[in-house]
């Protein structure tokens, strides 16, 4: 009995020791917020093909090929000899047509003289009208015979000339379907379109046909830059432009794709029709912008699972984020109500604006007019729209002055925007213009909204837009030198932004949850528009989350082995979240 008890106790102590040993701190990797170039592209497999293929046929001559001077790959210029067709039958036909023409010409000369004599005799009443009409009819038949003979002679001579087939354009022979001694049919006299002698194309310019997945096709428009790399020359990229996007989809293995044609220069002659490779279409480019790894970006839905990894209470984190977002919407600066916007100055204004429209309602809190700001839609304006608004303001300067005063009131942190907005709508009604269009035009004139956000009231957002981080703390769109690079984009793609959650490492190695506004992203990095400063470090949580899941699974397995005893594994109960919470976070730079 004592042995059994001691054995069970030893087993429980062993399991408990193993459980304590499993409680290793979860290593949290970090990455700095740095400036880098972000290139967004769409990739697809591509095939090289000629832009224009010319099929060479014999136009009117049929017969046996007696001479052929080109082969596949031959380079020819306009007028160069391609094939020579046997001319014996064609020469005989041309000689016969010449003889018929001369006979018809003689007959016409005779009939003309007879008609003249008949007309003179008829005027002198020497012959009857019937005899005169017979002479005129003979003259008309002679004229018709002359025309037929002349036409036949022209056709026979053309067939004789067409027996010598020459290159119609400059290019390279890419396919040859006939050989010396073969009998071919003319293209115009054969029902089937005649025999194709060869195919040629100008290969100094080719195109790549790329099949782009339908999920990416909405980002591609004509004129975008593209790079094609073929398997034959993996270290030699070929640069071109998107020529067009074909409207008809191609379905391969239940995947819907759209052909995108990319024009390429091939002066070196390296690209051959049929080569396979990969095409990359430049969708967007940002130069020297603030960026963070994609691994650092999380959503609000992940707070419950991520916060325990950082020794944070999920409920406290959620409450803090909601409070920060509420402060943003009330216009209290960029970082929890900093009055002068010195820290992340335009984060508040931009975040409060990112899910509303492009008009004056950008200054309203999210949710006005519908849950989550859903009562408004983004609008796109043209030069004509903005000119109409400008003309309306010039015609009624008093109303324009009142609108300006209302805008200044809305920029105030204590402004009641819900009460001011109907007044602004009324004034725009007097002008006869849409408030959303007017607001979008105003932001368009001021640099796409640099002066329209709530965080710019004391210079924070304005400096983040134009002057860089030294004037307003957080660098936003103004820090992006890549804005000068123009990339043709699909409608509505450029102004797209979204929010995200990151955890910033503080000086005492604790973590601060922070909502940020994000721009474009590729497979590795995401552009930061607002909410972070250069040099701050953010948590990379994917590896930590996987480690916590494995540790939680191990804890559950040990608990099952311990038979549910309190000593049989610690931290296993409660699943992945409990296991993760049991392991304190250890920052690792």
SEPA-618948 format. One record per residue (C-alpha): x, y, z; residue in three letters; residue number from 1. Coordinates in nm, 2 decimals, decimal comma. Example, Ala and Ser with C-alpha at 12.3 -4.5 7.8 and 13.67 -1.06 7.14 Angstrom:
% residues 2
        X        Y        Z   rest    nr
     1,23    -0,45     0,78    ALA     1
     1,37    -0,11     0,71    SER     2
***
This chain:
% residues 589
        X        Y        Z   rest    nr
     0,00     0,00     0,00    UNK     1
     0,28     0,24     0,09    UNK     2
     0,46     0,16    -0,24    UNK     3
     0,15     0,23    -0,44    UNK     4
     0,10     0,56    -0,27    UNK     5
     0,46     0,66    -0,31    UNK     6
     0,46     0,56    -0,68    UNK     7
     0,14     0,77    -0,74    UNK     8
     0,28     1,07    -0,55    UNK     9
     0,61     1,05    -0,75    UNK    10
     0,41     1,03    -1,08    UNK    11
     0,20     1,34    -0,98    UNK    12
     0,52     1,53    -0,88    UNK    13
     0,68     1,44    -1,21    UNK    14
     0,38     1,56    -1,41    UNK    15
     0,37     1,88    -1,20    UNK    16
     0,74     1,94    -1,26    UNK    17
     0,69     1,89    -1,63    UNK    18
     0,40     2,13    -1,63    UNK    19
     0,61     2,39    -1,46    UNK    20
     0,89     2,33    -1,70    UNK    21
     0,65     2,39    -1,99    UNK    22
     0,57     2,74    -1,87    UNK    23
     0,83     2,91    -2,08    UNK    24
     0,79     3,27    -2,16    UNK    25
     0,65     3,33    -2,51    UNK    26
     0,91     3,52    -2,71    UNK    27
     0,76     3,82    -2,87    UNK    28
     0,96     3,95    -3,17    UNK    29
     0,95     4,31    -3,26    UNK    30
     1,02     4,52    -3,57    UNK    31
     1,08     4,89    -3,61    UNK    32
     0,86     5,13    -3,80    UNK    33
     1,09     5,23    -4,09    UNK    34
     1,07     5,40    -4,42    UNK    35
     1,08     5,18    -4,73    UNK    36
     0,94     5,16    -5,08    UNK    37
     0,62     4,95    -5,11    UNK    38
     0,54     4,81    -5,45    UNK    39
     0,20     4,65    -5,51    UNK    40
     0,18     4,43    -5,82    UNK    41
    -0,03     4,16    -5,97    UNK    42
     0,15     3,86    -6,11    UNK    43
     0,04     3,60    -6,35    UNK    44
     0,18     3,34    -6,60    UNK    45
     0,24     3,48    -6,94    UNK    46
     0,30     3,36    -7,30    UNK    47
     0,49     3,56    -7,56    UNK    48
     0,31     3,61    -7,89    UNK    49
     0,35     3,83    -8,20    UNK    50
     0,14     4,15    -8,21    UNK    51
     0,04     4,11    -8,58    UNK    52
     0,07     3,78    -8,78    UNK    53
     0,06     3,81    -9,16    UNK    54
    -0,05     3,50    -9,37    UNK    55
     0,12     3,51    -9,71    UNK    56
    -0,08     3,35   -10,00    UNK    57
    -0,08     3,36   -10,37    UNK    58
    -0,34     3,61   -10,47    UNK    59
    -0,46     3,49   -10,81    UNK    60
    -0,20     3,24   -10,94    UNK    61
    -0,23     2,87   -10,89    UNK    62
     0,03     2,61   -10,98    UNK    63
     0,34     2,42   -10,88    UNK    64
     0,61     2,59   -10,67    UNK    65
     0,94     2,59   -10,87    UNK    66
     1,15     2,81   -10,64    UNK    67
     1,14     2,89   -10,27    UNK    68
     1,40     3,12   -10,11    UNK    69
     1,30     3,14    -9,74    UNK    70
     1,28     2,91    -9,44    UNK    71
     1,14     2,94    -9,09    UNK    72
     1,33     3,22    -8,91    UNK    73
     1,43     3,40    -9,23    UNK    74
     1,42     3,78    -9,21    UNK    75
     1,26     3,94    -9,52    UNK    76
     1,19     4,30    -9,63    UNK    77
     0,90     4,42    -9,84    UNK    78
     0,94     4,30   -10,20    UNK    79
     1,18     4,01   -10,13    UNK    80
     1,11     3,69   -10,33    UNK    81
     0,93     3,42   -10,13    UNK    82
     0,82     3,16   -10,38    UNK    83
     0,80     3,13   -10,76    UNK    84
     0,51     2,94   -10,92    UNK    85
     0,54     2,77   -11,25    UNK    86
     0,44     3,02   -11,52    UNK    87
     0,40     2,80   -11,83    UNK    88
     0,02     2,78   -11,81    UNK    89
    -0,01     3,14   -11,70    UNK    90
     0,21     3,26   -11,99    UNK    91
     0,00     3,07   -12,24    UNK    92
    -0,32     3,21   -12,09    UNK    93
    -0,17     3,56   -12,11    UNK    94
    -0,07     3,52   -12,47    UNK    95
    -0,42     3,40   -12,56    UNK    96
    -0,57     3,69   -12,38    UNK    97
    -0,34     3,92   -12,57    UNK    98
    -0,45     3,77   -12,91    UNK    99
    -0,82     3,80   -12,82    UNK   100
    -0,76     4,16   -12,72    UNK   101
    -0,60     4,25   -13,05    UNK   102
    -0,88     4,08   -13,24    UNK   103
    -1,15     4,26   -13,04    UNK   104
    -0,96     4,59   -13,10    UNK   105
    -0,96     4,53   -13,48    UNK   106
    -1,32     4,43   -13,48    UNK   107
    -1,41     4,75   -13,29    UNK   108
    -1,21     4,96   -13,54    UNK   109
    -1,40     4,80   -13,83    UNK   110
    -1,74     4,83   -13,66    UNK   111
    -1,67     5,20   -13,59    UNK   112
    -1,60     5,27   -13,96    UNK   113
    -1,91     5,08   -14,07    UNK   114
    -2,13     5,27   -13,83    UNK   115
    -2,00     5,60   -13,96    UNK   116
    -2,07     5,51   -14,32    UNK   117
    -2,41     5,37   -14,22    UNK   118
    -2,50     5,70   -14,05    UNK   119
    -2,40     5,90   -14,35    UNK   120
    -2,60     5,68   -14,59    UNK   121
    -2,90     5,69   -14,37    UNK   122
    -2,89     6,08   -14,36    UNK   123
    -2,88     6,07   -14,75    UNK   124
    -3,18     5,83   -14,74    UNK   125
    -2,98     5,57   -14,94    UNK   126
    -3,03     5,29   -14,68    UNK   127
    -3,32     5,20   -14,47    UNK   128
    -3,35     5,25   -14,09    UNK   129
    -3,33     4,88   -14,04    UNK   130
    -2,99     4,86   -14,21    UNK   131
    -2,86     5,15   -14,00    UNK   132
    -2,98     4,99   -13,68    UNK   133
    -2,80     4,67   -13,77    UNK   134
    -2,47     4,86   -13,81    UNK   135
    -2,52     5,03   -13,48    UNK   136
    -2,59     4,70   -13,31    UNK   137
    -2,27     4,55   -13,46    UNK   138
    -2,07     4,85   -13,32    UNK   139
    -2,21     4,80   -12,97    UNK   140
    -2,12     4,43   -12,98    UNK   141
    -1,77     4,51   -13,09    UNK   142
    -1,74     4,76   -12,80    UNK   143
    -1,85     4,49   -12,55    UNK   144
    -1,61     4,23   -12,69    UNK   145
    -1,33     4,48   -12,67    UNK   146
    -1,40     4,55   -12,30    UNK   147
    -1,42     4,17   -12,22    UNK   148
    -1,09     4,11   -12,40    UNK   149
    -0,92     4,39   -12,23    UNK   150
    -1,04     4,27   -11,89    UNK   151
    -0,93     3,91   -11,96    UNK   152
    -0,59     4,04   -12,07    UNK   153
    -0,55     4,23   -11,74    UNK   154
    -0,64     3,93   -11,53    UNK   155
    -0,41     3,70   -11,72    UNK   156
    -0,12     3,95   -11,68    UNK   157
    -0,20     3,98   -11,31    UNK   158
    -0,19     3,60   -11,27    UNK   159
     0,14     3,59   -11,44    UNK   160
     0,28     3,86   -11,21    UNK   161
     0,13     3,70   -10,90    UNK   162
     0,32     3,38   -10,99    UNK   163
     0,61     3,56   -10,83    UNK   164
     0,51     3,59   -10,46    UNK   165
     0,70     3,86   -10,27    UNK   166
     0,70     3,97    -9,90    UNK   167
     0,42     4,22    -9,83    UNK   168
     0,58     4,36    -9,51    UNK   169
     0,90     4,35    -9,32    UNK   170
     0,93     4,07    -9,06    UNK   171
     1,04     3,72    -8,97    UNK   172
     0,91     3,39    -9,11    UNK   173
     0,75     3,21    -8,81    UNK   174
     0,58     2,93    -8,99    UNK   175
     0,60     2,76    -9,34    UNK   176
     0,33     2,52    -9,45    UNK   177
     0,44     2,44    -9,81    UNK   178
     0,76     2,31    -9,97    UNK   179
     0,93     2,31   -10,31    UNK   180
     0,73     2,13   -10,58    UNK   181
     0,40     2,15   -10,40    UNK   182
     0,09     2,26   -10,60    UNK   183
    -0,09     2,55   -10,43    UNK   184
    -0,43     2,72   -10,49    UNK   185
    -0,48     3,09   -10,53    UNK   186
    -0,64     3,28   -10,24    UNK   187
    -0,91     3,46   -10,45    UNK   188
    -1,01     3,18   -10,68    UNK   189
    -1,04     2,90   -10,42    UNK   190
    -1,34     2,84   -10,21    UNK   191
    -1,13     2,75    -9,91    UNK   192
    -0,93     3,07    -9,92    UNK   193
    -0,63     2,92   -10,10    UNK   194
    -0,31     2,77    -9,97    UNK   195
    -0,11     2,95    -9,70    UNK   196
     0,25     2,97    -9,81    UNK   197
     0,39     3,10    -9,48    UNK   198
     0,32     3,31    -9,18    UNK   199
     0,54     3,61    -9,08    UNK   200
     0,54     3,88    -8,82    UNK   201
     0,74     4,18    -8,71    UNK   202
     0,92     4,06    -8,39    UNK   203
     1,08     4,39    -8,30    UNK   204
     0,77     4,44    -8,08    UNK   205
     0,59     4,15    -7,92    UNK   206
     0,33     4,12    -7,65    UNK   207
     0,28     3,89    -7,35    UNK   208
    -0,06     3,74    -7,29    UNK   209
    -0,10     3,71    -6,92    UNK   210
    -0,39     3,53    -6,76    UNK   211
    -0,47     3,73    -6,44    UNK   212
    -0,70     3,60    -6,17    UNK   213
    -1,03     3,77    -6,15    UNK   214
    -0,96     3,88    -5,79    UNK   215
    -0,68     4,10    -5,92    UNK   216
    -0,82     4,21    -6,25    UNK   217
    -1,01     4,50    -6,09    UNK   218
    -0,67     4,67    -6,02    UNK   219
    -0,54     4,65    -6,37    UNK   220
    -0,60     4,92    -6,64    UNK   221
    -0,44     5,01    -6,97    UNK   222
    -0,12     5,21    -6,94    UNK   223
     0,02     5,05    -6,62    UNK   224
     0,39     4,95    -6,62    UNK   225
     0,46     4,58    -6,64    UNK   226
     0,76     4,35    -6,62    UNK   227
     0,79     4,02    -6,79    UNK   228
     1,04     3,75    -6,71    UNK   229
     1,07     3,45    -6,93    UNK   230
     1,21     3,11    -6,83    UNK   231
     1,48     3,14    -7,10    UNK   232
     1,62     3,46    -6,95    UNK   233
     1,54     3,46    -6,58    UNK   234
     1,79     3,74    -6,50    UNK   235
     1,68     3,96    -6,79    UNK   236
     1,34     4,14    -6,71    UNK   237
     1,16     4,29    -7,01    UNK   238
     0,97     4,61    -6,94    UNK   239
     0,65     4,72    -7,11    UNK   240
     0,30     4,86    -7,06    UNK   241
    -0,04     4,71    -7,04    UNK   242
    -0,20     4,74    -7,38    UNK   243
    -0,55     4,63    -7,29    UNK   244
    -0,76     4,40    -7,07    UNK   245
    -0,97     4,16    -7,28    UNK   246
    -1,34     4,16    -7,16    UNK   247
    -1,40     3,79    -7,21    UNK   248
    -1,29     3,56    -6,92    UNK   249
    -1,10     3,24    -6,97    UNK   250
    -1,19     2,95    -6,74    UNK   251
    -0,92     2,69    -6,67    UNK   252
    -0,96     2,42    -6,41    UNK   253
    -1,26     2,61    -6,26    UNK   254
    -1,05     2,92    -6,22    UNK   255
    -1,17     3,24    -6,39    UNK   256
    -0,90     3,45    -6,54    UNK   257
    -0,89     3,75    -6,78    UNK   258
    -0,63     3,79    -7,06    UNK   259
    -0,41     4,10    -7,01    UNK   260
    -0,20     4,20    -7,31    UNK   261
     0,14     4,36    -7,24    UNK   262
     0,33     4,53    -7,52    UNK   263
     0,71     4,47    -7,51    UNK   264
     1,01     4,60    -7,70    UNK   265
     1,21     4,32    -7,86    UNK   266
     1,49     4,51    -8,04    UNK   267
     1,74     4,25    -7,92    UNK   268
     1,54     3,97    -8,06    UNK   269
     1,55     3,76    -7,75    UNK   270
     1,18     3,70    -7,71    UNK   271
     1,04     3,43    -7,93    UNK   272
     0,67     3,35    -7,98    UNK   273
     0,56     3,08    -7,75    UNK   274
     0,80     3,15    -7,46    UNK   275
     0,66     3,11    -7,12    UNK   276
     0,73     3,33    -6,82    UNK   277
     0,57     3,55    -6,55    UNK   278
     0,43     3,89    -6,58    UNK   279
     0,41     4,15    -6,30    UNK   280
     0,19     4,45    -6,34    UNK   281
     0,26     4,75    -6,12    UNK   282
    -0,06     4,84    -5,95    UNK   283
     0,07     5,10    -5,70    UNK   284
     0,40     5,23    -5,57    UNK   285
     0,49     5,42    -5,25    UNK   286
     0,84     5,56    -5,21    UNK   287
     1,00     5,62    -4,87    UNK   288
     0,68     5,57    -4,67    UNK   289
     0,64     5,45    -4,31    UNK   290
     0,58     5,08    -4,31    UNK   291
     0,55     4,79    -4,08    UNK   292
     0,55     4,41    -4,15    UNK   293
     0,21     4,25    -4,22    UNK   294
     0,27     4,03    -3,92    UNK   295
     0,23     4,33    -3,69    UNK   296
    -0,12     4,42    -3,81    UNK   297
    -0,42     4,27    -3,62    UNK   298
    -0,79     4,33    -3,61    UNK   299
    -1,02     4,41    -3,32    UNK   300
    -1,16     4,06    -3,34    UNK   301
    -0,82     3,92    -3,23    UNK   302
    -0,79     4,11    -2,91    UNK   303
    -0,92     3,83    -2,69    UNK   304
    -0,65     3,59    -2,82    UNK   305
    -0,36     3,83    -2,87    UNK   306
    -0,38     4,04    -2,55    UNK   307
    -0,29     3,75    -2,31    UNK   308
     0,03     3,68    -2,51    UNK   309
     0,15     4,03    -2,40    UNK   310
     0,03     4,00    -2,04    UNK   311
    -0,26     4,24    -2,11    UNK   312
    -0,62     4,20    -2,01    UNK   313
    -0,84     4,16    -2,32    UNK   314
    -1,13     4,35    -2,17    UNK   315
    -0,91     4,64    -2,06    UNK   316
    -0,75     4,66    -2,41    UNK   317
    -1,09     4,66    -2,58    UNK   318
    -1,21     4,94    -2,35    UNK   319
    -0,89     5,14    -2,41    UNK   320
    -0,92     5,11    -2,79    UNK   321
    -1,29     5,22    -2,78    UNK   322
    -1,20     5,52    -2,56    UNK   323
    -0,92     5,62    -2,80    UNK   324
    -1,15     5,59    -3,10    UNK   325
    -1,41     5,80    -2,93    UNK   326
    -1,15     6,06    -2,86    UNK   327
    -1,06     6,06    -3,22    UNK   328
    -1,41     6,12    -3,33    UNK   329
    -1,45     6,41    -3,08    UNK   330
    -1,15     6,57    -3,24    UNK   331
    -0,93     6,56    -2,93    UNK   332
    -0,60     6,54    -3,13    UNK   333
    -0,43     6,23    -3,24    UNK   334
    -0,34     6,06    -2,92    UNK   335
    -0,60     6,05    -2,66    UNK   336
    -0,69     6,42    -2,66    UNK   337
    -0,35     6,60    -2,71    UNK   338
    -0,48     6,95    -2,77    UNK   339
    -0,21     7,07    -3,00    UNK   340
    -0,18     6,76    -3,21    UNK   341
     0,19     6,73    -3,12    UNK   342
     0,18     6,35    -3,10    UNK   343
     0,02     6,17    -3,39    UNK   344
    -0,15     6,50    -3,46    UNK   345
    -0,35     6,40    -3,76    UNK   346
    -0,43     6,05    -3,65    UNK   347
    -0,75     6,16    -3,48    UNK   348
    -0,88     6,36    -3,77    UNK   349
    -0,78     6,10    -4,03    UNK   350
    -0,92     5,81    -3,83    UNK   351
    -1,25     5,98    -3,78    UNK   352
    -1,27     6,04    -4,15    UNK   353
    -1,16     5,72    -4,31    UNK   354
    -1,50     5,55    -4,31    UNK   355
    -1,71     5,84    -4,41    UNK   356
    -1,76     6,03    -4,74    UNK   357
    -1,54     6,27    -4,92    UNK   358
    -1,77     6,57    -4,86    UNK   359
    -1,83     6,80    -4,57    UNK   360
    -1,96     6,51    -4,36    UNK   361
    -1,60     6,41    -4,31    UNK   362
    -1,61     6,63    -4,01    UNK   363
    -1,89     6,44    -3,85    UNK   364
    -1,85     6,15    -3,60    UNK   365
    -1,87     5,80    -3,74    UNK   366
    -2,23     5,67    -3,72    UNK   367
    -2,40     6,00    -3,80    UNK   368
    -2,68     5,92    -4,05    UNK   369
    -2,64     5,55    -4,00    UNK   370
    -2,45     5,28    -3,80    UNK   371
    -2,08     5,29    -3,86    UNK   372
    -2,11     5,59    -4,10    UNK   373
    -2,30     5,38    -4,34    UNK   374
    -2,54     5,66    -4,43    UNK   375
    -2,29     5,82    -4,66    UNK   376
    -2,10     5,70    -4,97    UNK   377
    -1,77     5,81    -5,11    UNK   378
    -1,80     6,04    -5,41    UNK   379
    -1,57     6,11    -5,70    UNK   380
    -1,56     6,46    -5,85    UNK   381
    -1,45     6,60    -6,18    UNK   382
    -1,32     6,94    -6,29    UNK   383
    -1,67     7,03    -6,41    UNK   384
    -1,82     6,95    -6,07    UNK   385
    -1,57     7,17    -5,89    UNK   386
    -1,61     7,45    -6,13    UNK   387
    -1,98     7,45    -6,07    UNK   388
    -1,93     7,47    -5,70    UNK   389
    -1,68     7,75    -5,74    UNK   390
    -1,91     7,95    -5,96    UNK   391
    -2,20     7,91    -5,71    UNK   392
    -1,98     8,04    -5,42    UNK   393
    -1,87     8,34    -5,63    UNK   394
    -2,23     8,43    -5,71    UNK   395
    -2,33     8,43    -5,34    UNK   396
    -2,03     8,55    -5,14    UNK   397
    -2,25     8,60    -4,82    UNK   398
    -2,34     8,23    -4,82    UNK   399
    -1,98     8,14    -4,89    UNK   400
    -1,87     8,34    -4,59    UNK   401
    -2,13     8,17    -4,36    UNK   402
    -2,01     7,83    -4,49    UNK   403
    -1,65     7,92    -4,40    UNK   404
    -1,75     8,02    -4,05    UNK   405
    -1,94     7,69    -4,01    UNK   406
    -1,63     7,50    -4,12    UNK   407
    -1,42     7,67    -3,86    UNK   408
    -1,68     7,59    -3,59    UNK   409
    -1,67     7,22    -3,69    UNK   410
    -1,29     7,21    -3,65    UNK   411
    -1,34     7,31    -3,28    UNK   412
    -1,29     7,02    -3,04    UNK   413
    -1,61     7,12    -2,85    UNK   414
    -1,82     7,17    -3,16    UNK   415
    -2,16     7,00    -3,18    UNK   416
    -2,13     6,87    -3,54    UNK   417
    -2,47     6,70    -3,54    UNK   418
    -2,63     7,04    -3,49    UNK   419
    -2,40     7,23    -3,73    UNK   420
    -2,44     6,98    -4,02    UNK   421
    -2,81     7,06    -4,10    UNK   422
    -2,71     7,43    -4,11    UNK   423
    -2,44     7,36    -4,36    UNK   424
    -2,68     7,15    -4,56    UNK   425
    -2,92     7,44    -4,57    UNK   426
    -2,66     7,68    -4,70    UNK   427
    -2,55     7,44    -4,97    UNK   428
    -2,92     7,41    -5,06    UNK   429
    -2,92     7,79    -5,12    UNK   430
    -2,62     7,75    -5,35    UNK   431
    -2,78     7,47    -5,54    UNK   432
    -2,49     7,22    -5,50    UNK   433
    -2,44     6,89    -5,32    UNK   434
    -2,26     6,92    -4,99    UNK   435
    -2,06     6,60    -5,05    UNK   436
    -1,94     6,72    -5,39    UNK   437
    -1,85     7,06    -5,24    UNK   438
    -1,65     6,91    -4,96    UNK   439
    -1,47     6,67    -5,20    UNK   440
    -1,37     6,96    -5,42    UNK   441
    -1,25     7,16    -5,13    UNK   442
    -1,02     6,88    -5,01    UNK   443
    -0,91     6,82    -5,37    UNK   444
    -0,80     7,18    -5,40    UNK   445
    -0,61     7,16    -5,06    UNK   446
    -0,42     6,85    -5,15    UNK   447
    -0,67     6,56    -5,10    UNK   448
    -0,79     6,66    -4,76    UNK   449
    -0,48     6,79    -4,58    UNK   450
    -0,68     7,08    -4,42    UNK   451
    -1,01     6,90    -4,37    UNK   452
    -0,93     6,66    -4,09    UNK   453
    -1,01     6,73    -3,72    UNK   454
    -0,65     6,66    -3,61    UNK   455
    -0,52     6,95    -3,82    UNK   456
    -0,68     7,22    -3,60    UNK   457
    -0,35     7,31    -3,43    UNK   458
    -0,10     7,22    -3,70    UNK   459
    -0,06     6,85    -3,61    UNK   460
    -0,22     6,70    -3,92    UNK   461
    -0,11     6,99    -4,14    UNK   462
     0,26     6,92    -4,05    UNK   463
     0,21     6,55    -4,09    UNK   464
     0,08     6,62    -4,44    UNK   465
     0,34     6,87    -4,56    UNK   466
     0,62     6,92    -4,32    UNK   467
     0,71     6,58    -4,20    UNK   468
     0,73     6,43    -3,85    UNK   469
     0,94     6,71    -3,70    UNK   470
     0,64     6,95    -3,69    UNK   471
     0,36     6,72    -3,59    UNK   472
     0,49     6,40    -3,46    UNK   473
     0,34     6,11    -3,65    UNK   474
     0,42     6,12    -4,02    UNK   475
     0,13     6,05    -4,25    UNK   476
     0,06     6,10    -4,62    UNK   477
     0,28     6,40    -4,63    UNK   478
     0,58     6,19    -4,55    UNK   479
     0,53     5,98    -4,85    UNK   480
     0,77     6,10    -5,12    UNK   481
     0,63     5,84    -5,35    UNK   482
     0,32     6,04    -5,40    UNK   483
     0,50     6,21    -5,69    UNK   484
     0,52     5,88    -5,87    UNK   485
     0,21     5,86    -6,09    UNK   486
     0,08     5,51    -6,16    UNK   487
    -0,23     5,46    -6,37    UNK   488
    -0,49     5,29    -6,14    UNK   489
    -0,84     5,15    -6,16    UNK   490
    -1,12     5,40    -6,05    UNK   491
    -1,15     5,42    -5,67    UNK   492
    -0,83     5,24    -5,59    UNK   493
    -0,59     5,52    -5,49    UNK   494
    -0,79     5,67    -5,20    UNK   495
    -0,85     5,34    -5,03    UNK   496
    -0,75     5,31    -4,66    UNK   497
    -0,83     5,09    -4,37    UNK   498
    -0,78     5,07    -3,99    UNK   499
    -0,57     4,82    -3,81    UNK   500
    -0,46     4,73    -3,46    UNK   501
    -0,09     4,71    -3,36    UNK   502
     0,09     4,67    -3,02    UNK   503
     0,37     4,92    -2,96    UNK   504
     0,65     4,84    -2,73    UNK   505
     0,71     5,11    -2,46    UNK   506
     1,03     5,21    -2,29    UNK   507
     0,96     4,97    -1,99    UNK   508
     0,91     4,68    -2,23    UNK   509
     0,53     4,68    -2,18    UNK   510
     0,29     4,70    -2,47    UNK   511
     0,05     4,97    -2,58    UNK   512
    -0,24     4,88    -2,81    UNK   513
    -0,29     5,14    -3,08    UNK   514
    -0,53     5,18    -3,37    UNK   515
    -0,36     5,30    -3,69    UNK   516
    -0,47     5,39    -4,04    UNK   517
    -0,31     5,18    -4,31    UNK   518
    -0,27     5,23    -4,68    UNK   519
    -0,14     5,00    -4,95    UNK   520
     0,02     4,67    -4,87    UNK   521
     0,21     4,40    -5,06    UNK   522
     0,29     4,05    -4,94    UNK   523
     0,55     4,17    -4,69    UNK   524
     0,48     4,53    -4,57    UNK   525
     0,19     4,76    -4,51    UNK   526
     0,20     5,14    -4,55    UNK   527
     0,12     5,34    -4,23    UNK   528
    -0,08     5,66    -4,29    UNK   529
    -0,14     5,76    -3,93    UNK   530
    -0,08     5,64    -3,57    UNK   531
     0,29     5,55    -3,56    UNK   532
     0,62     5,73    -3,56    UNK   533
     0,94     5,63    -3,72    UNK   534
     1,16     5,42    -3,49    UNK   535
     0,88     5,28    -3,27    UNK   536
     0,88     4,91    -3,24    UNK   537
     0,57     4,69    -3,30    UNK   538
     0,50     4,33    -3,20    UNK   539
     0,52     4,05    -3,45    UNK   540
     0,26     3,81    -3,31    UNK   541
     0,21     3,52    -3,56    UNK   542
     0,50     3,32    -3,43    UNK   543
     0,41     3,39    -3,07    UNK   544
     0,05     3,29    -3,13    UNK   545
     0,16     2,96    -3,29    UNK   546
     0,39     2,90    -3,00    UNK   547
     0,12     2,97    -2,75    UNK   548
    -0,12     2,73    -2,94    UNK   549
     0,14     2,45    -2,93    UNK   550
     0,21     2,51    -2,56    UNK   551
    -0,17     2,51    -2,48    UNK   552
    -0,21     2,18    -2,67    UNK   553
     0,08     2,03    -2,48    UNK   554
    -0,07     2,15    -2,15    UNK   555
    -0,40     2,00    -2,23    UNK   556
    -0,23     1,67    -2,32    UNK   557
    -0,04     1,67    -1,99    UNK   558
    -0,36     1,75    -1,80    UNK   559
    -0,53     1,45    -1,96    UNK   560
    -0,24     1,23    -1,86    UNK   561
    -0,27     1,36    -1,50    UNK   562
    -0,63     1,25    -1,49    UNK   563
    -0,77     1,59    -1,41    UNK   564
    -0,56     1,64    -1,10    UNK   565
    -0,48     2,00    -1,00    UNK   566
    -0,11     1,90    -1,02    UNK   567
    -0,16     1,75    -1,37    UNK   568
    -0,05     2,05    -1,58    UNK   569
    -0,09     2,41    -1,53    UNK   570
    -0,24     2,66    -1,77    UNK   571
    -0,40     2,39    -1,99    UNK   572
    -0,76     2,46    -1,87    UNK   573
    -0,91     2,74    -2,06    UNK   574
    -0,77     2,64    -2,40    UNK   575
    -0,53     2,84    -2,60    UNK   576
    -0,60     3,16    -2,43    UNK   577
    -0,54     3,02    -2,08    UNK   578
    -0,22     2,85    -2,19    UNK   579
    -0,10     3,16    -2,35    UNK   580
    -0,19     3,38    -2,05    UNK   581
     0,01     3,15    -1,82    UNK   582
     0,33     3,23    -2,01    UNK   583
     0,46     3,58    -1,95    UNK   584
     0,57     3,77    -2,26    UNK   585
     0,94     3,84    -2,31    UNK   586
     1,02     4,10    -2,57    UNK   587
     1,29     4,02    -2,81    UNK   588
     1,44     4,27    -3,04    UNK   589
***
